[in-house]
Amino acid sequence: MKLFGVDAFTEVPFRGNPACVCILDEERPDGWKQSVASEINLSETAFLRNRGASWGLRWFTPQVEVDLCGHATLASAHVLWETDIVKKTKVIAFETRSGSLGATKNGEWIELDFPQEPPQTAAACDKLMAALGIEALLVGKNRFDYIVEIDSEEKLKTLAPDFAMLKEVRTRGVIVTSRSAGGRYDFVSRFFAPAVGVNEDPVTGSSHYCLGPYWKEKTGLETLTAYQASSRGGLLKLRVSGGRVFISGKAVTVWRGEIE
């Protein structure tokens, strides 16, 4: 079975968010997929299975299967088009635990079609705020994550959470976001998910299902440019419309291999 190492939400190798994409030659047990993901030890390993008119897609961290992952979906679409398994003019339909997801190629950019996951205002959990060590302008929550807005990009970039404490907060992950200090981006963010084995994710597509509608409401903009300010960093373009978030990014293949 073919394996591909792809850096997503970047056009430069060793930036963005690395994901492994495995194209299955036959269905395999869930335990086997989890073992492969643990062996690869990236934040996400995506498993693709050809279903004819669509592709089955599942995502595993080194510890658990997750319901939704943006950067590994981007990586999967990139691999299918780059290898000519799917023609570049064709829209890719993925069947996942979160329903049908689409991918379209627009030049060097790949646009993903995802459902919005807007947050609802939530009480600030004492353990959450203590783990982050910051004051929040607003705290919200959707079915996946907490979102915490703070007042400065500088504070966001220097944030150093207590990951042991953050792991005890009952949530998949924590999004911390602020307005961008410069004019290049509309907002910036970071994403922490120690509960699923990823202390900090370099670039998180799925957090932008929440960030897109959140910042659309605050800015009035349907089209937004976002930067995830991890050490690797990543650029995303968002279009928020009709209950959907269309996320665009680039990707580059870094390595290829096989499972014996």
C-alpha positions as CSV (number, residue, x, y, z in Angstrom):
1,M,0.0,0.0,0.0
2,K,1.3,3.4,-1.0
3,L,2.1,6.1,1.6
4,F,2.6,9.8,1.0
5,G,4.0,12.4,3.3
6,V,2.3,15.8,2.5
7,D,2.8,19.2,4.0
8,A,-0.6,20.9,3.9
9,F,-1.5,24.6,3.9
10,T,1.9,25.5,2.5
11,E,3.8,25.4,-0.8
12,V,7.2,25.1,0.9
13,P,8.4,21.7,2.2
14,F,8.8,21.4,6.0
15,R,6.2,24.2,6.7
16,G,2.5,23.9,7.1
17,N,1.0,20.8,8.7
18,P,2.4,17.3,7.8
19,A,0.0,14.4,7.2
20,C,0.4,10.9,6.0
21,V,-2.0,9.6,3.3
22,C,-2.4,5.9,2.9
23,I,-4.2,4.5,-0.1
24,L,-5.7,1.2,0.9
25,D,-5.6,-1.8,-1.5
26,E,-8.3,-3.5,0.6
27,E,-10.3,-2.7,3.7
28,R,-8.3,-3.1,6.9
29,P,-9.4,-3.4,10.6
30,D,-9.6,-0.2,12.6
31,G,-6.9,-1.5,15.0
32,W,-4.5,-1.9,12.1
33,K,-5.2,1.7,11.0
34,Q,-4.6,2.9,14.5
35,S,-1.3,1.0,14.6
36,V,-0.1,2.5,11.3
37,A,-1.0,6.0,12.5
38,S,0.9,5.4,15.8
39,E,3.9,4.1,13.8
40,I,3.9,7.1,11.5
41,N,3.4,9.4,14.5
42,L,2.2,12.5,12.7
43,S,-0.8,14.5,14.0
44,E,-3.0,12.8,11.4
45,T,-2.8,9.8,9.1
46,A,-5.6,9.6,6.4
47,F,-6.8,6.3,5.0
48,L,-8.4,6.4,1.5
49,R,-10.5,3.6,0.0
50,N,-11.9,3.9,-3.5
51,R,-15.7,3.5,-3.6
52,G,-16.2,4.2,-7.3
53,A,-18.0,7.5,-7.4
54,S,-16.5,8.7,-4.1
55,W,-13.6,8.0,-1.7
56,G,-14.0,6.7,1.8
57,L,-11.8,8.8,4.1
58,R,-11.0,8.3,7.8
59,W,-8.5,10.1,10.0
60,F,-6.4,8.8,12.9
61,T,-4.1,10.6,15.3
62,P,-1.3,8.5,17.0
63,Q,-3.9,7.8,19.7
64,V,-7.5,8.0,18.4
65,E,-9.7,8.2,15.4
66,V,-11.2,11.7,14.9
67,D,-14.5,12.7,13.2
68,L,-13.1,15.6,11.2
69,C,-9.7,16.8,9.9
70,G,-9.0,19.5,7.4
71,H,-5.3,19.3,6.7
72,A,-5.3,15.6,6.1
73,T,-8.3,16.0,3.8
74,L,-6.4,18.6,1.8
75,A,-3.4,16.3,1.7
76,S,-5.6,13.4,0.5
77,A,-7.1,15.5,-2.4
78,H,-3.5,16.7,-3.3
79,V,-2.3,13.1,-3.5
80,L,-5.2,11.8,-5.7
81,W,-4.7,14.7,-8.2
82,E,-0.9,14.6,-8.1
83,T,-0.7,10.9,-8.9
84,D,-3.4,11.2,-11.6
85,I,-5.6,8.7,-9.8
86,V,-8.2,11.4,-10.2
87,K,-8.2,13.8,-13.1
88,K,-7.4,17.4,-12.0
89,T,-10.7,18.7,-13.6
90,K,-12.8,16.4,-11.4
91,V,-14.3,17.3,-8.1
92,I,-13.5,14.7,-5.4
93,A,-16.2,13.5,-3.1
94,F,-15.1,12.1,0.3
95,E,-17.4,10.0,2.5
96,T,-16.5,10.5,6.1
97,R,-17.8,10.2,9.7
98,S,-18.9,13.8,9.3
99,G,-20.8,13.2,6.1
100,S,-19.9,14.1,2.5
101,L,-17.0,16.5,1.9
102,G,-15.9,18.0,-1.4
103,A,-12.6,19.1,-2.8
104,T,-12.0,21.2,-6.0
105,K,-8.7,22.1,-7.6
106,N,-8.3,25.8,-8.6
107,G,-4.8,26.1,-10.0
108,E,-2.3,25.6,-7.2
109,W,-5.1,26.0,-4.6
110,I,-7.3,23.3,-3.3
111,E,-10.7,24.3,-2.0
112,L,-12.4,22.1,0.6
113,D,-16.2,22.3,1.2
114,F,-17.1,21.7,4.9
115,P,-20.0,22.4,7.2
116,Q,-19.8,25.4,9.5
117,E,-19.3,24.6,13.2
118,P,-20.0,28.0,14.8
119,P,-19.4,28.4,18.5
120,Q,-21.9,29.3,21.2
121,T,-20.9,31.5,24.1
122,A,-19.7,29.3,26.9
123,A,-18.7,29.8,30.5
124,A,-14.9,30.2,31.0
125,C,-13.8,26.9,32.5
126,D,-11.4,27.6,35.4
127,K,-9.0,24.8,34.4
128,L,-9.0,26.0,30.8
129,M,-8.1,29.5,31.6
130,A,-5.5,28.5,34.2
131,A,-3.9,26.1,31.6
132,L,-3.7,28.9,29.1
133,G,-2.6,31.6,31.6
134,I,-4.3,34.4,29.7
135,E,-7.4,36.7,30.0
136,A,-10.1,36.1,27.4
137,L,-12.2,38.6,25.5
138,L,-14.7,35.8,24.8
139,V,-15.0,32.1,25.3
140,G,-17.2,29.9,23.1
141,K,-17.6,26.2,22.3
142,N,-18.9,24.0,19.5
143,R,-19.3,20.3,19.4
144,F,-15.5,19.8,18.9
145,D,-13.5,22.6,20.6
146,Y,-13.4,25.6,22.8
147,I,-12.6,28.9,21.1
148,V,-10.9,31.7,23.1
149,E,-10.4,35.2,21.7
150,I,-7.7,37.3,23.2
151,D,-6.7,41.0,22.6
152,S,-3.3,40.7,20.9
153,E,-1.4,38.8,18.2
154,E,1.8,39.2,20.2
155,K,0.2,37.5,23.3
156,L,-1.1,34.7,21.0
157,K,2.4,34.0,19.5
158,T,4.1,33.9,22.9
159,L,1.4,31.8,24.6
160,A,2.9,28.7,26.4
161,P,0.0,26.5,27.8
162,D,0.3,24.0,30.6
163,F,-0.4,21.0,28.4
164,A,-0.8,18.5,31.4
165,M,-3.6,20.7,32.8
166,L,-5.1,21.4,29.4
167,K,-5.3,17.7,28.7
168,E,-7.8,17.4,31.6
169,V,-10.3,19.9,30.0
170,R,-13.2,17.9,28.5
171,T,-12.8,18.9,24.8
172,R,-11.1,17.7,21.6
173,G,-9.1,20.9,21.4
174,V,-8.7,24.6,22.2
175,I,-8.6,27.4,19.6
176,V,-6.9,30.6,20.6
177,T,-7.4,33.5,18.2
178,S,-7.0,37.2,17.8
179,R,-7.2,39.9,15.2
180,S,-4.0,40.2,13.1
181,A,-1.7,43.1,13.9
182,G,-0.8,43.6,10.3
183,G,-2.9,44.1,7.2
184,R,-2.0,40.8,5.5
185,Y,-4.4,38.6,7.5
186,D,-7.8,39.1,8.9
187,F,-7.1,37.0,12.0
188,V,-4.5,34.6,13.4
189,S,-4.9,31.5,15.6
190,R,-3.2,28.6,17.3
191,F,-4.7,25.2,18.1
192,F,-3.9,22.9,21.1
193,A,-5.2,19.3,21.4
194,P,-3.3,17.4,24.1
195,A,-6.4,15.3,24.8
196,V,-6.0,13.6,21.4
197,G,-2.2,13.4,21.6
198,V,-1.3,16.6,19.8
199,N,-0.1,19.3,22.1
200,E,-0.1,21.9,19.3
201,D,-1.3,21.3,15.8
202,P,0.7,23.3,13.2
203,V,-2.2,24.2,10.9
204,T,-5.7,23.0,11.6
205,G,-8.4,23.0,8.9
206,S,-11.1,21.8,11.2
207,S,-10.6,24.7,13.7
208,H,-11.5,27.1,10.8
209,Y,-15.0,25.5,10.5
210,C,-15.5,27.4,13.8
211,L,-13.2,30.4,13.1
212,G,-14.7,31.1,9.7
213,P,-18.3,31.9,11.0
214,Y,-16.9,33.4,14.2
215,W,-14.8,36.0,12.4
216,K,-17.4,36.6,9.6
217,E,-19.9,37.6,12.4
218,K,-17.3,39.9,14.0
219,T,-15.9,41.5,10.7
220,G,-18.9,41.3,8.4
221,L,-16.6,39.7,5.8
222,E,-17.6,36.5,3.9
223,T,-14.0,36.1,2.5
224,L,-11.2,36.0,5.0
225,T,-7.5,35.3,5.0
226,A,-6.2,33.4,8.0
227,Y,-2.7,32.5,9.4
228,Q,-2.1,29.8,12.0
229,A,0.8,31.1,14.0
230,S,2.5,27.8,15.0
231,S,6.3,27.4,14.6
232,R,5.7,25.9,11.1
233,G,2.9,28.3,10.2
234,G,0.2,28.0,7.5
235,L,-1.9,30.1,5.3
236,L,-5.7,29.6,4.7
237,K,-8.2,31.4,2.6
238,L,-11.9,31.1,3.8
239,R,-15.2,31.7,2.1
240,V,-18.2,31.5,4.5
241,S,-21.5,31.1,2.8
242,G,-24.8,29.2,2.9
243,G,-24.0,27.2,6.1
244,R,-20.7,26.1,4.6
245,V,-17.0,27.0,5.0
246,F,-14.9,26.8,1.9
247,I,-11.3,26.5,2.9
248,S,-8.5,26.9,0.4
249,G,-4.8,25.9,0.8
250,K,-1.8,24.6,-1.0
251,A,0.1,21.4,-0.4
252,V,3.4,19.8,-1.3
253,T,4.5,16.1,-1.3
254,V,7.7,15.6,0.8
255,W,8.1,11.8,0.8
256,R,6.6,8.6,-0.6
257,G,6.8,5.0,0.7
258,E,5.1,1.6,0.9
259,I,3.8,-0.7,3.7
260,E,5.4,-4.1,3.2
